[in-house]
Amino acid sequence: MPLVGCIGQRGVVGGGVTEAGIRLTGVTRSYGDVLAVEGVDLAVPRGRRLAVVGPSGCGKSTILGLMSGLDEPDQGVVDVLGATDQAARLARCAWMPQRDLLLPWRSALANAAVSLENRGISRREARAVVRPLFARFGLAGFEEHRPRQLSGGMRQRVAFLRTFVAGKEVLLLDEPFGALDAITRAEAQDWLRAALEAEPRTVVLVTHDVEEALLLGHEIVVLTGRPGKVAASYAVDLPAAATRRELLATPEFIQLRDKVLAALEQRPSAPVAAVKSADGSPNPVRRAEG
């Protein structure tokens, strides 16, 4: 699948498509006495891409779970394409985890067709739908290969194709390239960005890689340490560049990267809140893994 000619981004959040996509308002979630996220407010316009960065355990994956409908907040509202109830959110979202989770006994084609089969489409029809997409996803000629015969980057492409054909408008990407080596990761980032430019979806990407966030997001949200709160947000407005290397060397990219890194470095340490236990004595509440 050929990449787009220029890999810079000119769009910013609020430009172009502005219809409501995803909105979290005052969202708090705890698990027992563990407070994962607290008072989170964020919005993703329909058809745009949000990258979420933050320290480990700050609730990034918790936020994806709440958006997806797999989890419910203790407080606040999660709205996905106008739906706030859990089942409707689940019907609108597809989740791609860090691991590709391909079935080792299935071919690449059969793995990519799983999401269609899960919707009740016959195996033959599902594979007929998916097969023509292999060329667009850079997988032509590998339809009958088993996962063990594919490189890490190709496995991730199969996993993304499986997610993509699920027919969901919202894509939730939970560190999808975290397990790849640096070179394969860079190639996968460029490929994914081109794919999303060609077929726009509403996307929320969780990552620890600030450069990845800048390359793939229209906006970046920085979370504090646990419990996760929104510390800062930045619109991504980068110049067009002929190559990835040129883009990473532009003053705009460097300045925005440094701002995001500074926001991450200034995160406050996790406080410990004291609440009353059943007998009235102080009972510390653990703040976060999430």
TORVO-292132 format. One line per 8 residues: number of its first residue (from 1); for each residue x, y, z of C-alpha. Coordinates in steps of 0.5 Angstrom, whole numbers, always signed. Layout:
NUM> X/Y/Z ~ ...
***
This chain:
1> +0/+0/+0 ~ +3/+6/-2 ~ +4/+12/+3 ~ +1/+19/+2 ~ +6/+24/-1 ~ +7/+28/+5 ~ +7/+26/+12 ~ +6/+33/+15
9> +0/+35/+18 ~ -4/+41/+17 ~ -10/+40/+21 ~ -12/+42/+28 ~ -17/+40/+33 ~ -23/+44/+31 ~ -22/+45/+24 ~ -25/+41/+19
17> -30/+36/+22 ~ -33/+38/+28 ~ -39/+34/+29 ~ -38/+31/+36 ~ -35/+24/+37 ~ -32/+22/+44 ~ -33/+26/+50 ~ -32/+25/+57
25> -34/+30/+62 ~ -32/+29/+69 ~ -30/+22/+69 ~ -28/+18/+75 ~ -27/+11/+76 ~ -24/+7/+82 ~ -23/-1/+83 ~ -24/-2/+90
33> -20/+3/+94 ~ -15/+4/+88 ~ -17/+11/+84 ~ -15/+10/+77 ~ -18/+17/+74 ~ -21/+23/+77 ~ -25/+28/+74 ~ -23/+27/+67
41> -25/+32/+61 ~ -24/+31/+54 ~ -27/+31/+47 ~ -25/+28/+40 ~ -29/+31/+34 ~ -31/+26/+29 ~ -26/+23/+24 ~ -20/+26/+28
49> -15/+23/+32 ~ -13/+24/+39 ~ -6/+21/+42 ~ -6/+20/+50 ~ +1/+20/+53 ~ +2/+19/+61 ~ +6/+15/+66 ~ +5/+8/+67
57> -1/+7/+71 ~ -4/+13/+70 ~ -11/+10/+67 ~ -10/+11/+60 ~ -12/+4/+59 ~ -18/+5/+64 ~ -20/+11/+59 ~ -20/+6/+53
65> -24/+1/+57 ~ -29/+7/+59 ~ -30/+9/+52 ~ -31/+2/+49 ~ -37/+0/+53 ~ -33/-5/+57 ~ -33/-1/+63 ~ -37/+4/+67
73> -35/+10/+70 ~ -37/+11/+78 ~ -38/+19/+76 ~ -39/+23/+70 ~ -41/+22/+63 ~ -38/+18/+57 ~ -41/+20/+50 ~ -39/+16/+44
81> -42/+18/+38 ~ -48/+21/+42 ~ -49/+14/+46 ~ -48/+14/+53 ~ -50/+7/+55 ~ -45/+2/+56 ~ -48/-3/+50 ~ -49/+3/+45
89> -42/+5/+46 ~ -39/-2/+45 ~ -43/-3/+39 ~ -39/+3/+36 ~ -32/+2/+38 ~ -27/-3/+36 ~ -21/-4/+40 ~ -14/-6/+38
97> -9/-8/+44 ~ -1/-8/+44 ~ -1/-15/+42 ~ -4/-18/+36 ~ -7/-24/+39 ~ -7/-27/+32 ~ -10/-34/+32 ~ -4/-39/+31
105> -8/-44/+27 ~ -11/-39/+22 ~ -8/-36/+16 ~ -7/-29/+15 ~ -13/-28/+11 ~ -17/-32/+16 ~ -15/-28/+22 ~ -17/-22/+19
113> -24/-24/+17 ~ -25/-26/+24 ~ -29/-20/+26 ~ -33/-21/+20 ~ -35/-28/+22 ~ -36/-25/+29 ~ -42/-21/+26 ~ -45/-27/+23
121> -42/-27/+16 ~ -41/-33/+13 ~ -33/-35/+13 ~ -33/-35/+5 ~ -37/-29/+5 ~ -32/-26/+10 ~ -26/-28/+7 ~ -28/-25/+0
129> -29/-18/+3 ~ -22/-18/+6 ~ -18/-21/+1 ~ -18/-15/-4 ~ -16/-11/+2 ~ -9/-15/+3 ~ -6/-10/-3 ~ -8/-4/+1
137> -6/-6/+7 ~ +1/-8/+4 ~ +0/-16/+5 ~ -1/-18/-2 ~ +2/-25/-3 ~ +1/-27/+5 ~ -6/-29/+5 ~ -5/-36/+7
145> +1/-35/+11 ~ +1/-37/+18 ~ +2/-32/+24 ~ +9/-35/+25 ~ +11/-34/+18 ~ +10/-26/+18 ~ +14/-21/+21 ~ +12/-17/+27
153> +10/-11/+23 ~ +6/-15/+18 ~ +3/-19/+24 ~ +0/-12/+26 ~ -2/-10/+20 ~ -6/-16/+20 ~ -9/-14/+27 ~ -11/-7/+24
161> -14/-10/+18 ~ -18/-15/+23 ~ -20/-9/+27 ~ -21/-4/+21 ~ -26/-9/+18 ~ -30/-10/+24 ~ -35/-4/+21 ~ -34/+1/+28
169> -33/+8/+27 ~ -29/+9/+33 ~ -22/+6/+33 ~ -19/+5/+40 ~ -11/+3/+40 ~ -8/+1/+46 ~ +0/+2/+45 ~ -1/-2/+38
177> +7/-2/+36 ~ +10/-3/+43 ~ +12/-9/+42 ~ +16/-8/+35 ~ +23/-6/+34 ~ +25/+1/+33 ~ +25/+1/+25 ~ +19/-4/+24
185> +16/+1/+29 ~ +17/+7/+25 ~ +15/+3/+19 ~ +8/+1/+22 ~ +7/+9/+24 ~ +8/+11/+17 ~ +4/+6/+14 ~ -2/+7/+20
193> -2/+14/+19 ~ -3/+13/+11 ~ -8/+8/+12 ~ -12/+13/+17 ~ -11/+19/+12 ~ -14/+15/+6 ~ -20/+12/+11 ~ -21/+17/+16
201> -24/+14/+23 ~ -25/+17/+30 ~ -19/+15/+33 ~ -16/+15/+40 ~ -9/+12/+41 ~ -5/+11/+48 ~ +2/+11/+47 ~ +9/+12/+51
209> +12/+15/+45 ~ +12/+22/+44 ~ +14/+22/+37 ~ +9/+17/+36 ~ +3/+21/+39 ~ +6/+27/+34 ~ +6/+23/+28 ~ -1/+20/+29
217> -5/+25/+33 ~ -9/+31/+31 ~ -9/+33/+38 ~ -5/+30/+44 ~ -7/+30/+51 ~ -2/+29/+57 ~ -5/+25/+63 ~ -2/+26/+70
225> +1/+21/+75 ~ -4/+17/+78 ~ -10/+18/+79 ~ -10/+20/+72 ~ -12/+27/+70 ~ -12/+32/+64 ~ -5/+36/+65 ~ -5/+39/+58
233> -7/+38/+51 ~ -4/+41/+45 ~ -6/+41/+38 ~ -2/+38/+33 ~ +0/+43/+27 ~ +6/+41/+23 ~ +9/+43/+16 ~ +8/+38/+10
241> +15/+35/+10 ~ +17/+30/+4 ~ +20/+25/+9 ~ +19/+23/+16 ~ +27/+25/+18 ~ +25/+32/+15 ~ +19/+32/+19 ~ +22/+30/+26
249> +28/+36/+24 ~ +23/+41/+23 ~ +23/+47/+29 ~ +15/+46/+30 ~ +16/+38/+31 ~ +22/+39/+36 ~ +18/+45/+40 ~ +12/+41/+40
257> +16/+35/+42 ~ +19/+39/+48 ~ +13/+42/+50 ~ +10/+35/+51 ~ +16/+32/+55 ~ +16/+38/+59 ~ +9/+37/+61 ~ +10/+30/+63
265> +16/+31/+67 ~ +12/+36/+71 ~ +7/+31/+73 ~ +6/+32/+80 ~ +7/+26/+85 ~ +1/+21/+87 ~ -2/+24/+93 ~ -5/+20/+98
273> -12/+22/+100 ~ -15/+20/+107 ~ -22/+17/+108 ~ -26/+15/+114 ~ -26/+7/+114 ~ -33/+4/+117 ~ -30/+5/+124 ~ -29/+12/+123
281> -21/+12/+123 ~ -17/+14/+118 ~ -16/+10/+112 ~ -11/+11/+106 ~ -14/+11/+99 ~ -9/+8/+94 ~ -8/+12/+88 ~ -8/+9/+82
289> -5/+3/+77 ~ -10/+4/+72
***
